[in-house]
Amino acid sequence: MRNPWVHDDVPDDTGNGYDGPVRLLAAFMWGSLALLVGGFVLLSGAGVVDLADGGSLGEVVTGVVAALALALALPLLLKLLAISRALALLAFLATGATVGRFVLAREPERFRALLDARDQLVENADSLGGLFDFVDSMSPAVVDGATAGIDVVTAAAVAVPVA
């Protein structure tokens, strides 16, 4: 006896999909997952739902929901790519903007810290550039001093007899 939930009920003549309870189960699971993730993204972006104010649990929830949203959008994007590249690009940009806005709304302090680090990096790069300019300006004197030191060492080595 075959289990219809495990075995594929694909007709041999059409070959374009599943029939029976497998299709119903797949539609239910994909639909409920899409509603759950989409609803959470929309409600969280609107500020209605906030599972964690901060900490590692909030970051994990944000990462998991963003990854699920992108994973749910991928089959749609691939289907649109078969229809039109422009339509797929538009859907890709809209999906990226929606998920990006969701992540930015959930983790604003992380992005503020990233912007502060960027400003500090720019200041450090300016001081590092000043250091490179200083080394470039003193390099002829250093080369002259190093060659003079080498000359002194070789002259001393030649003057000392080896026993």
Backbone as numpy.savetxt, mean C-alpha at the origin, in Angstrom:
# Nx Ny Nz CAx CAy CAz Cx Cy Cz
-24.68 -41.61 -4.21 -25.52 -40.43 -4.21 -24.64 -39.19 -4.21
-24.94 -38.24 -5.08 -24.15 -37.01 -5.19 -24.72 -35.94 -4.28
-23.79 -35.20 -3.67 -24.19 -34.07 -2.84 -24.26 -32.83 -3.74
-25.42 -32.20 -3.90 -25.51 -31.05 -4.81 -24.79 -29.81 -4.31
-24.44 -29.76 -3.03 -23.71 -28.60 -2.52 -22.22 -28.70 -2.79
-21.74 -29.89 -3.07 -20.32 -30.10 -3.30 -20.03 -30.23 -4.79
-20.83 -31.02 -5.51 -20.57 -31.28 -6.92 -21.17 -30.18 -7.79
-20.49 -29.88 -8.85 -20.97 -28.87 -9.79 -22.11 -29.42 -10.62
-23.18 -28.67 -10.72 -24.29 -29.04 -11.57 -24.24 -28.22 -12.84
-23.17 -28.36 -13.59 -23.00 -27.60 -14.83 -23.52 -28.46 -15.97
-24.50 -27.95 -16.70 -24.99 -28.73 -17.84 -23.91 -28.85 -18.92
-23.88 -30.00 -19.58 -22.86 -30.25 -20.59 -23.07 -29.43 -21.85
-24.32 -29.12 -22.19 -24.58 -28.44 -23.46 -24.30 -26.95 -23.40
-24.53 -26.28 -22.28 -24.31 -24.82 -22.22 -22.94 -24.50 -21.68
-22.57 -25.04 -20.54 -21.25 -24.81 -19.98 -21.00 -23.37 -19.55
-22.06 -22.60 -19.29 -21.83 -21.20 -18.95 -22.18 -20.87 -17.51
-22.31 -21.83 -16.64 -22.59 -21.49 -15.26 -23.12 -22.66 -14.48
-23.48 -22.38 -13.24 -23.99 -23.39 -12.33 -25.51 -23.31 -12.28
-26.13 -24.42 -11.93 -27.57 -24.47 -11.76 -27.89 -24.93 -10.34
-29.09 -24.68 -9.95 -29.60 -25.22 -8.71 -29.09 -24.51 -7.48
-28.89 -25.28 -6.40 -28.55 -24.69 -5.11 -27.15 -24.07 -5.06
-26.26 -24.50 -5.94 -24.91 -23.93 -5.93 -24.96 -22.45 -6.32
-25.73 -22.14 -7.35 -25.87 -20.75 -7.79 -26.57 -19.92 -6.71
-27.56 -20.49 -6.07 -28.28 -19.79 -5.01 -27.38 -19.52 -3.81
-26.58 -20.50 -3.43 -25.65 -20.34 -2.32 -24.59 -19.28 -2.64
-24.05 -19.33 -3.84 -23.04 -18.35 -4.24 -23.61 -16.95 -4.27
-24.81 -16.79 -4.79 -25.44 -15.46 -4.82 -25.70 -14.95 -3.42
-26.15 -15.82 -2.53 -26.41 -15.41 -1.14 -25.12 -15.00 -0.45
-24.06 -15.79 -0.60 -22.80 -15.49 0.09 -22.17 -14.21 -0.45
-22.08 -14.05 -1.77 -21.48 -12.85 -2.34 -22.33 -11.62 -2.02
-23.63 -11.76 -2.09 -24.51 -10.63 -1.78 -24.41 -10.20 -0.34
-24.42 -11.16 0.58 -24.33 -10.79 1.99 -22.96 -10.20 2.32
-21.90 -10.73 1.74 -20.57 -10.17 1.97 -20.47 -8.76 1.40
-21.02 -8.54 0.22 -20.99 -7.20 -0.37 -21.82 -6.22 0.46
-22.97 -6.63 0.93 -23.79 -5.74 1.76 -23.12 -5.44 3.09
-22.52 -6.45 3.69 -21.84 -6.25 4.96 -20.67 -5.28 4.82
-19.79 -5.55 3.89 -18.60 -4.71 3.72 -18.99 -3.32 3.22
-19.85 -3.26 2.22 -20.28 -1.95 1.70 -21.00 -1.13 2.74
-21.88 -1.76 3.50 -22.59 -1.04 4.57 -21.65 -0.55 5.64
-20.68 -1.37 6.01 -19.73 -0.93 7.03 -18.88 0.22 6.52
-18.45 0.15 5.26 -17.65 1.24 4.70 -18.46 2.54 4.67
-19.70 2.45 4.21 -20.54 3.66 4.13 -20.87 4.21 5.52
-21.26 3.36 6.43 -21.62 3.82 7.78 -20.40 4.33 8.54
-19.27 3.70 8.36 -18.06 4.16 9.03 -17.57 5.47 8.44
-17.69 5.62 7.12 -17.29 6.87 6.48 -18.19 8.02 6.90
-19.46 7.73 7.17 -20.39 8.77 7.62 -20.25 9.07 9.10
-19.51 8.24 9.83 -19.31 8.48 11.25 -20.37 7.84 12.12
-21.24 7.03 11.55 -22.31 6.39 12.33 -21.76 5.22 13.13
-20.88 4.42 12.52 -20.32 3.25 13.17 -18.84 3.49 13.42
-18.39 3.19 14.65 -16.98 3.28 14.98 -16.67 2.18 15.97
-16.10 1.08 15.49 -15.85 -0.06 16.37 -14.76 0.21 17.39
-13.71 0.91 16.98 -12.61 1.19 17.88 -12.11 2.59 17.60
-11.90 3.35 18.67 -11.42 4.72 18.50 -9.97 4.78 18.08
-9.22 3.79 18.36 -7.81 3.78 17.99 -7.21 2.48 18.43
-5.91 2.41 18.40 -5.25 1.19 18.82 -5.16 0.17 17.72
-4.68 -0.99 18.09 -4.43 -2.00 17.08 -5.70 -2.63 16.55
-6.78 -2.73 17.35 -8.02 -3.33 16.87 -8.62 -2.48 15.75
-8.60 -1.17 15.91 -9.13 -0.30 14.87 -8.33 -0.40 13.58
-7.01 -0.51 13.69 -6.17 -0.63 12.50 -6.43 -1.96 11.79
-6.62 -3.01 12.57 -6.89 -4.32 11.97 -8.23 -4.32 11.26
-9.25 -3.75 11.92 -10.57 -3.69 11.31 -10.52 -2.87 10.02
-9.81 -1.75 10.05 -9.68 -0.92 8.86 -8.99 -1.67 7.73
-7.91 -2.35 8.04 -7.19 -3.10 7.01 -8.00 -4.24 6.43
-8.71 -4.97 7.28 -9.50 -6.11 6.81 -10.66 -5.63 5.95
-11.35 -4.59 6.40 -12.50 -4.10 5.63 -12.03 -3.50 4.30
-10.93 -2.78 4.28 -10.41 -2.22 3.03 -10.00 -3.34 2.07
-9.36 -4.37 2.59 -8.96 -5.49 1.73 -10.18 -6.24 1.20
-11.20 -6.43 2.02 -12.42 -7.08 1.55 -13.13 -6.24 0.49
-13.15 -4.93 0.69 -13.80 -4.07 -0.30 -13.08 -4.15 -1.64
-11.76 -4.15 -1.61 -11.01 -4.27 -2.86 -11.18 -5.65 -3.48
-11.23 -6.69 -2.64 -11.42 -8.04 -3.17 -12.81 -8.21 -3.78
-13.81 -7.57 -3.20 -15.16 -7.65 -3.76 -15.28 -6.85 -5.05
-14.49 -5.80 -5.17 -14.56 -4.97 -6.38 -13.79 -5.59 -7.54
-12.86 -6.47 -7.26 -12.01 -7.03 -8.31 -12.79 -7.80 -9.38
-13.73 -8.69 -9.04 -14.48 -9.36 -10.12 -15.28 -8.38 -10.98
-15.84 -7.36 -10.35 -16.58 -6.35 -11.11 -15.64 -5.60 -12.05
-14.47 -5.24 -11.57 -13.51 -4.53 -12.41 -13.04 -5.40 -13.58
-12.83 -6.67 -13.34 -12.42 -7.55 -14.43 -13.53 -7.73 -15.46
-14.76 -7.80 -14.99 -15.90 -7.92 -15.91 -16.03 -6.64 -16.74
-15.85 -5.48 -16.09 -15.91 -4.21 -16.82 -14.75 -4.06 -17.78
-13.62 -4.64 -17.45 -12.47 -4.59 -18.34 -12.75 -5.33 -19.64
-13.54 -6.38 -19.56 -13.92 -7.11 -20.77 -14.88 -6.30 -21.63
-15.61 -5.39 -21.02 -16.58 -4.57 -21.75 -15.91 -3.32 -22.32
-15.25 -2.56 -21.42 -14.65 -1.30 -21.86 -13.51 -0.93 -20.93
-12.39 -0.54 -21.50 -11.25 -0.12 -20.68 -11.54 1.18 -19.95
-12.20 2.09 -20.62 -12.51 3.38 -19.99 -13.46 3.20 -18.82
-14.45 2.36 -18.99 -15.40 2.09 -17.91 -14.71 1.39 -16.74
-13.80 0.46 -17.04 -13.05 -0.22 -15.99 -12.13 0.75 -15.26
-11.50 1.67 -15.99 -10.65 2.66 -15.36 -11.45 3.58 -14.45
-12.61 4.00 -14.92 -13.46 4.85 -14.10 -13.91 4.13 -12.83
-14.29 2.87 -12.95 -14.70 2.09 -11.79 -13.52 1.85 -10.85
-12.33 1.62 -11.41 -11.13 1.44 -10.59 -10.81 2.71 -9.80
-10.87 3.86 -10.45 -10.61 5.11 -9.75 -11.65 5.39 -8.68
-12.92 5.12 -8.98 -13.97 5.33 -7.98 -13.79 4.39 -6.80
-13.44 3.14 -7.06 -13.20 2.19 -5.97 -12.01 2.61 -5.12
-10.93 3.01 -5.78 -9.75 3.46 -5.04 -10.03 4.70 -4.21
-10.80 5.63 -4.77 -11.14 6.84 -4.02 -12.03 6.52 -2.83
-12.98 5.62 -3.01 -13.88 5.26 -1.91 -13.13 4.54 -0.80
-12.32 3.56 -1.14 -11.57 2.83 -0.12 -10.52 3.74 0.52
-9.88 4.58 -0.28 -8.91 5.52 0.28 -9.54 6.51 1.24
-10.71 7.01 0.89 -11.42 7.93 1.78 -11.84 7.23 3.07
-12.25 5.96 2.95 -12.61 5.18 4.12 -11.41 5.02 5.04
-10.25 4.65 4.49 -9.05 4.46 5.31 -8.60 5.78 5.91
-8.68 6.86 5.14 -8.29 8.17 5.65 -9.22 8.64 6.76
-10.51 8.34 6.65 -11.46 8.73 7.70 -11.25 7.91 8.96
-10.84 6.66 8.82 -10.67 5.80 9.99 -9.32 6.00 10.68
-8.30 6.39 9.94 -6.95 6.51 10.49 -6.34 7.89 10.24
-6.98 8.98 10.68 -6.43 10.30 10.37 -5.11 10.59 11.09
-4.94 10.08 12.31 -3.71 10.37 13.05 -2.50 9.71 12.41
-2.70 8.58 11.77 -1.60 7.91 11.08 -1.12 8.76 9.90
-2.06 9.36 9.18 -1.68 10.19 8.04 -1.08 11.52 8.49
-1.55 12.05 9.63 -0.92 13.26 10.16 0.52 12.98 10.56
0.76 11.84 11.18 2.13 11.46 11.54 2.99 11.28 10.29
2.40 10.73 9.24 3.12 10.56 7.97 3.49 11.91 7.36
2.57 12.88 7.42 2.86 14.21 6.89 3.91 14.92 7.74
3.85 14.76 9.07 4.87 15.35 9.94 6.24 14.75 9.66
6.28 13.45 9.45 7.56 12.79 9.13 8.10 13.28 7.80
7.20 13.54 6.85 7.64 14.06 5.56 8.26 15.44 5.73
7.64 16.30 6.56 8.20 17.64 6.79 9.57 17.55 7.46
9.72 16.64 8.42 11.01 16.46 9.07 12.05 15.93 8.09
11.61 15.07 7.19 12.53 14.52 6.19 13.01 15.62 5.24
12.12 16.54 4.89 12.51 17.66 4.02 13.53 18.54 4.74
13.31 18.80 6.03 14.28 19.61 6.79 15.62 18.90 6.88
15.60 17.59 7.12 16.85 16.83 7.20 17.54 16.77 5.84
16.77 16.71 4.77 17.38 16.68 3.44 18.06 18.01 3.15
17.47 19.12 3.61 18.12 20.42 3.43 19.44 20.48 4.18
19.47 19.99 5.41 20.71 20.00 6.17 21.72 19.02 5.58
21.25 17.90 5.06 22.14 16.95 4.42 22.72 17.55 3.13
21.89 18.30 2.40 22.39 18.99 1.21 23.46 20.02 1.57
23.27 20.71 2.71 24.29 21.65 3.19 25.59 20.93 3.54
25.48 19.73 4.10 26.67 18.94 4.42 27.41 18.54 3.15
26.66 18.14 2.12 27.30 17.80 0.85 27.99 19.02 0.23
27.35 20.19 0.33 27.99 21.41 -0.18 29.27 21.71 0.58
29.25 21.52 1.90 30.44 21.75 2.72 31.56 20.80 2.33
31.23 19.53 2.12 32.25 18.55 1.73 32.79 18.89 0.34
31.93 19.31 -0.58 32.40 19.69 -1.90 33.31 20.92 -1.85
33.00 21.86 -0.98 33.82 23.08 -0.92 35.17 22.81 -0.28
35.24 21.84 0.64 36.52 21.58 1.30 37.29 20.45 0.64
36.78 19.82 -0.38 37.45 18.67 -0.96 38.82 18.99 -1.56
39.06 20.14 -2.23 40.42 20.40 -2.72 41.43 20.51 -1.58
41.03 21.13 -0.47 41.95 21.26 0.65 42.23 19.90 1.28
41.21 19.05 1.36 41.39 17.73 1.94 42.30 16.88 1.05
42.11 16.97 -0.25 42.96 16.20 -1.17 44.41 16.68 -1.06
44.62 18.00 -1.00 45.98 18.52 -0.85 46.60 18.08 0.46
45.80 18.10 1.55 46.32 17.67 2.85 46.64 16.19 2.86
45.79 15.39 2.22 46.02 13.95 2.19 47.27 13.62 1.38
47.49 14.30 0.26 48.69 14.03 -0.54 49.94 14.50 0.20
49.82 15.61 0.93 50.97 16.06 1.71 51.28 15.07 2.82
50.27 14.52 3.45 50.48 13.52 4.50 51.12 12.27 3.95
50.69 11.85 2.78 51.27 10.67 2.15 52.73 10.92 1.80
53.03 12.13 1.33 54.42 12.48 1.02 55.29 12.43 2.27
54.79 12.92 3.39 55.54 12.92 4.65 55.80 11.49 5.10
54.77 10.64 5.02 54.92 9.25 5.46 55.92 8.52 4.57
55.86 8.70 3.26 56.82 8.03 2.38 58.23 8.55 2.58
58.38 9.86 2.82 59.72 10.40 3.07 60.30 9.84 4.36
59.47 9.70 5.39 59.94 9.15 6.66 60.29 7.67 6.50
59.52 6.95 5.69 59.78 5.53 5.50 61.08 5.33 4.71
61.40 6.24 3.78 62.62 6.10 3.00 63.83 6.49 3.86
63.66 7.46 4.78 64.78 7.92 5.60 65.17 6.92 6.68
64.24 6.09 7.14 64.53 5.14 8.20 65.12 3.87 7.58
66.34 3.51 7.97 66.91 2.28 7.41 66.26 1.04 8.03
66.14 0.04 7.22 65.53 -1.22 7.67 66.66 -2.09 8.21
66.52 -2.59 9.41 67.58 -3.38 10.03 67.50 -4.82 9.71
